[in-house]
Amino acid sequence: MHIGIFTDSYLPYTSGVVRSIIVFTNELRRRGHRVSIFAPTYGNRKEKEENDIYRFPSLRAPTFKEFALAIPLAPSLSRRLDDLKIDLIHVHSPFIMGRVGAYMAKRMGVPLVFTYHTLYEEYVHYFPFIPRLMRHAVRNYTISFGNRCQLVIAPTNPIAEYLREHGVHVPVITIPTGIELERFQNLDSTWLRRHLNLPPEKIILLHVGRLGKEKNIPFLLKSFAMVLREEPTTHLVLVGSGPLKDELQNLVSALKINQSVTFAGQFPFEQMPNVYAGADLFIFASITETQGLVIGEAKAAGLPVVAVKAFGVQDMVKNGEDGFLTPHDINAFTNAVIQLVKDLNLRRQMGRQARQNATELAASAMACRLEAQYKSLLAL
């Protein structure tokens, strides 16, 4: 079959949404399907060399320069769509490119699938021209968009239930983004320490994610300051970039933990498995995730996880088995981290179980479930 993917973000921009699209696209193509991706341009010359990727003109978002806003005024691409003979359209956003995909699905008479990747109402702070009172309007619009589709996909069960409770009446199913487990074989657990010049006696706590308000990183920093007072051999590594970096660095200074926190920036994609493998413990405090893909990746590298119990994250950590889920309470979170820092045997035991549990999210198995849903829609 020929699947058309419509997305408001794609490479070179990096995010959980982009990673999800790449993982499923690779697996579907391995199964012999053709996948065409429709996304905004980022002005990268390499885009001209891409196969089955069609770029729409774009503008950079005024408050989020890394993000490109597609301008869906490309008559030649619309004509090309008619010629591509797409069997099914799968959109990964309800906004600009999602609307283009919905329009083309209706025009072509093909099924429309929507993956709900993001609690969009939690991200309105990136758009100051949208009043905070519009959060409900954003949510209502997203629900309305979902009801235009033949199928809505949620990455975790709590998100599927959230969508049903808020009014999505078309079928909603859960298919998490899979983990490419083969990437997490034969890892170099010394790479991260060598790269950051951290001595072997340091116990590394790792966070991977955008340095944005929605990731709740001030909570992590304040918790780590408490951990550090009790366990001075710990070191926190923050991997990622984002608009809150300066503010977070100021908080680190105010907490007087500068020598024990590293803002590592972004690493090449191919090195990320080694980044995870070089840490001792993964910590995560976001309360706006629909899945928390980085948790699955950390587990695949054998890391136990301490995370705040919230929405999609609660499906990703088996409390007491491959890590700890805590309330959104700094003392509870800190105590869970300290327990794993102090107890090497428990850390190793949970790390082994984490690696085992990560196999439940094998990308091939998740793609097989998605393929079955596509085939079911096309058989109607």
C-alpha positions in Angstrom: 0.0 0.0 0.0 1.0 3.6 -0.4 0.7 5.7 2.8 0.9 9.5 2.8 2.3 11.0 6.1 1.5 14.7 6.8 3.4 16.3 9.6 4.1 19.8 10.9 7.6 18.8 11.9 10.3 16.7 10.3 14.1 16.4 10.0 16.3 18.3 10.6 14.1 19.3 13.5 14.2 16.7 16.2 11.4 15.7 18.6 9.5 12.7 19.7 7.0 13.2 16.9 9.7 13.2 14.3 11.3 10.1 15.8 8.0 8.3 15.8 7.5 9.1 12.1 11.0 7.9 11.2 10.6 4.6 13.2 7.2 3.7 11.7 8.3 4.8 8.2 11.4 2.6 8.3 9.4 -0.4 9.5 6.6 0.0 7.0 9.1 0.3 4.2 10.8 -2.9 5.3 7.4 -4.5 4.9 7.3 -3.5 1.3 5.0 -0.5 1.6 5.6 2.9 0.0 5.6 5.8 2.4 5.5 9.5 1.2 6.1 12.2 3.7 4.7 15.8 3.4 6.4 18.3 5.7 7.6 21.9 5.9 10.9 22.9 4.4 13.7 24.0 6.7 15.9 25.5 3.9 18.4 22.6 4.0 20.0 21.9 0.7 20.0 18.2 1.4 16.2 18.3 1.2 16.5 18.3 -2.6 18.1 14.8 -2.4 15.3 13.2 -0.4 13.2 10.3 -1.9 9.5 10.3 -1.3 9.7 13.4 0.9 7.8 16.4 -0.3 8.5 19.8 1.3 6.0 22.7 1.6 7.3 26.3 1.7 7.5 27.6 5.3 8.2 30.4 7.7 10.0 30.2 11.0 7.7 30.4 14.1 8.2 33.9 15.6 8.6 32.6 19.2 10.2 29.2 18.4 12.9 29.7 15.7 13.7 26.0 15.4 10.1 25.3 14.3 8.9 25.8 10.7 5.3 26.7 9.9 4.3 25.3 6.6 2.6 27.5 4.0 0.1 25.2 2.3 0.1 27.1 -1.0 1.9 24.8 -3.3 -0.3 23.9 -6.3 2.4 21.7 -7.8 2.4 19.6 -4.7 -1.4 19.3 -4.7 -1.2 18.1 -8.3 1.6 15.7 -7.4 -0.6 14.2 -4.7 -3.3 13.4 -7.2 -0.6 11.6 -9.3 0.8 9.6 -6.4 -2.2 7.3 -6.0 -2.0 7.3 -2.2 -4.2 4.6 -0.5 -4.4 6.1 3.0 -3.4 9.4 4.7 -1.9 9.5 8.2 -1.6 12.9 9.9 0.6 13.6 12.9 -0.8 17.0 13.8 -4.2 18.5 13.7 -2.9 21.9 12.5 -1.5 23.2 9.2 -0.2 20.0 7.6 -2.9 17.9 9.3 -5.6 20.1 7.8 -3.9 19.7 4.4 -3.9 15.9 4.9 -7.5 15.9 5.9 -8.5 18.0 2.9 -6.6 15.7 0.5 -8.0 12.5 2.1 -11.6 13.8 1.5 -10.7 15.0 -2.0 -9.1 11.6 -2.9 -11.7 9.5 -1.0 -9.1 7.6 1.1 -9.1 6.8 4.9 -7.7 9.4 7.3 -5.7 8.4 10.4 -4.6 10.8 13.1 -1.9 10.1 15.8 -2.4 12.3 18.9 1.2 12.9 19.9 0.9 16.0 22.0 -1.3 17.5 24.8 -1.4 20.6 22.6 -3.2 22.8 25.2 0.0 22.5 27.4 2.1 24.2 24.7 0.3 27.4 24.1 3.0 29.3 26.0 5.1 29.1 22.8 2.5 31.3 21.1 2.0 34.4 23.2 -0.6 35.8 20.8 -2.9 32.9 21.9 -4.5 33.9 25.3 -4.3 31.3 28.0 -8.0 31.2 28.0 -7.7 29.6 24.6 -6.3 26.4 26.1 -9.8 24.9 26.1 -10.4 26.1 22.6 -7.2 24.3 21.4 -8.3 21.1 23.1 -11.8 21.3 21.7 -10.4 21.9 18.2 -8.1 18.9 18.5 -11.0 16.7 19.6 -13.1 18.0 16.7 -10.3 17.3 14.3 -10.0 13.7 15.6 -13.7 13.2 14.9 -13.1 14.0 11.2 -10.9 10.9 11.0 -11.7 7.2 10.6 -9.2 6.3 13.3 -7.3 8.0 16.1 -4.1 6.5 17.5 -3.0 7.3 21.0 0.6 6.3 22.1 -0.6 5.1 25.6 -3.7 3.9 27.2 -4.2 6.9 29.5 -4.1 9.2 26.5 -6.6 7.0 24.6 -9.0 7.3 27.6 -8.4 11.0 27.8 -9.5 11.4 24.2 -12.6 9.3 24.7 -13.5 11.2 27.9 -13.2 14.6 26.1 -15.4 13.6 23.2 -13.6 11.6 20.5 -16.3 9.2 19.3 -14.5 7.6 16.3 -12.4 4.5 17.2 -9.4 5.3 19.4 -6.7 2.6 19.7 -3.3 2.5 21.5 -0.1 2.0 19.5 3.0 3.3 21.2 6.0 4.4 19.2 8.3 1.5 19.0 12.0 1.2 20.1 14.5 0.1 17.5 16.1 -2.4 19.8 18.9 -3.2 17.4 20.3 0.3 18.0 20.9 -0.7 21.7 23.2 -3.6 21.2 26.9 -3.6 21.9 26.9 -0.2 23.5 30.0 1.7 24.7 29.2 2.6 28.4 32.4 4.7 28.6 31.6 7.0 25.7 29.6 9.6 27.7 32.1 9.9 30.6 35.0 10.3 28.1 33.1 12.9 26.1 32.2 14.9 29.2 35.4 14.2 31.1 33.5 12.7 34.0 35.5 10.4 36.4 34.3 6.8 36.8 33.3 7.3 40.4 30.6 9.7 39.5 27.0 8.4 39.5 25.4 9.9 36.5 21.8 10.9 36.5 20.5 11.5 33.0 17.7 13.6 31.5 17.0 13.7 27.8 14.6 16.2 26.4 13.9 19.7 25.2 14.8 22.5 27.6 11.3 23.9 27.6 8.8 24.8 30.2 6.7 21.7 29.5 9.5 19.3 30.6 9.4 20.5 34.2 13.2 20.7 34.5 13.3 23.3 37.4 11.6 20.5 39.5 14.5 18.2 38.5 17.2 20.7 39.3 15.7 21.4 42.8 15.4 17.7 43.4 18.9 17.1 42.3 20.2 19.8 44.7 18.6 17.8 47.5 20.1 14.5 46.2 23.6 16.1 45.9 23.6 17.2 49.5 23.1 13.5 50.6 25.1 11.9 47.7 27.9 14.2 46.6 29.3 11.7 44.1 26.2 12.2 41.8 26.3 14.3 38.6 23.3 15.4 36.5 23.6 15.5 32.7 20.9 17.3 30.7 20.9 16.4 27.1 18.9 18.6 24.8 18.5 22.3 23.8 15.7 24.8 24.1 14.5 28.2 25.0 14.8 27.8 28.8 18.5 27.1 28.8 19.6 30.5 30.1 17.0 30.4 32.8 17.9 26.9 33.9 21.6 27.8 34.0 20.7 30.7 36.3 18.7 28.4 38.5 21.7 26.0 38.7 23.9 28.9 39.8 21.3 30.0 42.4 21.2 26.4 43.8 25.0 26.4 43.9 25.2 23.1 42.0 27.2 24.3 39.0 30.0 21.8 39.4 27.7 18.9 39.4 25.4 19.7 36.5 26.3 19.5 32.8 24.3 21.0 30.0 25.5 18.7 27.3 23.4 20.0 24.4 22.4 17.7 21.6 24.3 14.6 20.5 24.3 13.0 17.0 21.5 10.6 16.7 23.8 7.6 16.2 25.5 8.3 19.6 22.4 8.5 21.7 22.4 4.8 22.6 25.9 5.3 24.0 24.7 8.4 25.9 22.1 6.4 27.7 24.4 3.5 28.3 26.9 5.8 30.0 24.5 6.9 32.7 23.5 5.1 35.9 19.9 6.3 36.3 17.3 8.1 34.1 15.2 10.8 35.7 12.1 12.4 34.2 9.6 14.9 35.6 7.5 16.0 32.6 3.7 16.0 33.3 2.6 16.7 29.7 3.9 13.6 27.9 1.6 11.4 25.8 4.3 8.6 25.9 7.8 9.7 26.9 9.7 7.9 24.2 13.0 8.7 25.8 12.0 6.6 28.8 11.7 3.6 26.5 15.1 4.3 25.0 16.7 4.6 28.4 15.2 1.3 29.4 16.5 -0.3 26.2 19.9 0.8 27.3 19.5 -0.9 30.7 18.7 2.2 32.8 16.3 2.2 35.7 13.9 5.2 35.7 12.6 7.5 38.2 9.6 9.5 36.8 6.7 11.6 38.0 3.5 9.6 37.5 1.6 11.5 34.9 -0.5 10.6 31.8 1.5 8.7 29.2 4.5 8.2 31.5 2.7 5.8 33.8 2.5 3.2 31.0 6.2 3.5 30.4 7.5 2.6 33.9 6.5 -0.5 35.9 6.7 0.9 39.4 9.0 -1.1 41.7 10.1 -3.3 38.8 12.1 -1.3 36.3 12.0 2.0 38.2 9.9 4.2 40.4 6.9 6.3 39.7 6.3 9.1 42.2 3.7 11.8 42.8 4.5 15.3 41.6 6.1 15.9 44.9 9.8 16.9 45.2 10.4 15.0 48.4 8.9 11.7 47.1 10.8 12.1 43.8 14.1 12.9 45.6 13.7 9.9 48.0 13.2 7.5 45.1 16.3 8.8 43.3 18.4 8.6 46.5 17.2 5.0 47.1 18.5 4.0 43.7 21.8 6.0 44.0 22.5 4.3 47.4 21.6 0.8 46.4 23.8 -0.5 43.5 22.3 -4.0 43.6 18.8 -2.6 43.2 19.9 -0.3 40.5 21.4 -3.2 38.5 18.4 -5.4 39.1 16.0 -2.7 37.9 18.3 -1.9 35.0 18.2 -5.6 33.8 14.5 -5.7 34.1 14.2 -2.3 32.3 16.1 -3.8 29.3 13.8 -6.8 29.3 10.6 -4.8 29.5 11.8 -2.5 26.7 11.4 -5.5 24.3 7.6 -5.1 24.7 8.0 -1.9 22.6 9.9 -3.4 19.7 9.5 -1.2 16.7 8.7 -4.2 14.4 5.8 -5.3 16.7 4.3 -1.8 16.9 4.6 -1.4 13.1 2.8 -4.7 12.6 -0.1 -3.4 14.7 -0.2 -0.2 12.7 -0.1 -2.1 9.4 -3.0 -4.3 10.6 -5.1 -1.2 11.3 -4.3 0.3 7.9 -5.4 -2.9 6.2 -8.6 -3.0 8.2 -9.5 0.5 7.1 -8.8 -0.2 3.5 -11.0 -3.3 3.6 -14.1 -1.3 4.7 
